[in-house]
Amino acid sequence: MDHFQHRNGALFVEDVSVEAIAEAVGTPVYIYSRATLERHAQVFREGLSGVADKHIAYAVKANPNLAVLRVLAKAGYGADVVSGGEMARAVAAGMAPGDVVFSGVGKTRAELVQGLETGIGQFNLELEEEGHVLAALAAERGLNAPAVLRVNPDVDAGTHAKISTGKAENKFGVAIGEAPGIFARLAGKPGIELRGIAVHIGSQLGDLAPLEAAYRRVGEMVATLRAGGHRITHVDLGGGLGVPYRPGETMPSPAAFGQMVARVTVGWNVKLMFEPGRVIAGNAGVLLTRVVWVKPSGGNPWVIVDAAMNDLARPALYDAYHDFVAVRPSGDRIVANIAGPVCESGDTFAKAREIDAVAAGDLAVFRTAGAYGATMASTYNSRAKVPEVLVDGDRFALVSDRIDPAAQMAGETVPDWL
Ligand code: LLP
């Protein structure tokens, strides 16, 4: 079921008219649907019904808005965090510290201490040295840090190079063959309880085969470590499941993913952990924008909108496709380029795309913008930080303010010696 539907000719999010949100909050603005977030959380969990012992930690980086986190906390999700800031958000939103997993390739000592003092559930180590440092910091405080070692299975995830993480050339994890040596050196050290393995090979995966290959390697490593006398009780299988961005595109369903996981992990006898981000938040949000101009050109017209690459960076960064839909489609279609106002050609959302015919002043949305949208926004070109709205049935709330240039300047200082 889709909670972003046209009704009587205009787009609604659940029971709220998108035009009403534009009127109240202005544009550009991200709009999230609570019902969609909840449904995705439920479908992902149901997909894993064949996995008896599991822990699901929403990847906060996908959308760290406090209201979004609260919805997922209420749905029983924990959090996968990659910074002290995300950790603070997860806890502030109501996630139990024990349900927080701390990933991240460059955790600082201060962040490790924050994790220990917060009492988080698990540290996912990215290198051996991090384990020694964590053990020392925990032992000093009379604590025992629960940890797993992230391995790099050297699998090609078949996704965009910038969001691929499981090849030997990527910065993440330790070479899987090094795991036994690292376990031997870290296991039994005071201050750390090294209890398993983590893996995450990339994001927006449209094929389960690379995931299955990675998980099989992890399964072999679990057996090797156990044969070496180690107690393995937890395996973190990461995130990565793709979502459809283009009309008609299909992706492996959470159910298909869950069946694959259940099949591959038979007999592992561990708690399986998951870190889904995009599959929960991606299709639960849109970026609402207003057309500023339709500018003729020698070729396709340029539809210049009031959202830009600073609000939604994915097209500029990864050539990502976000569907563009008019809030009040006339039924006519045009072939156009879509761009924002920022002063570089990279600020282009689409080239030569067939879209709903729009005119200056019309509203439209970029779809599938709930994940890696607002969280990657900046204020480049001294544009306002884009606001966010959460819809719940027939009500909506501003859940993150527009931070305009005046507020931005308030945080800057011109030294008195200038
Ligand atoms: N776990 C770890 C360790 C991760 O690095 C990531 C994402 C996830 C879980 C969640 O992955 P997901 O289920 O969302 O695919 N900005 C990029 C995506 C970067 C993903 C980074 N890591 C984009 O806009 O496509």
Residues whose N, C-alpha, C, O or C-beta is under 5 A from the ligand:
A	BS01	LLP	A59 A62 S103 I163 H200 G202 S203 Q204 G238 G239 G240 L241 E275 P276 G277 R278 V279 R314 Y372
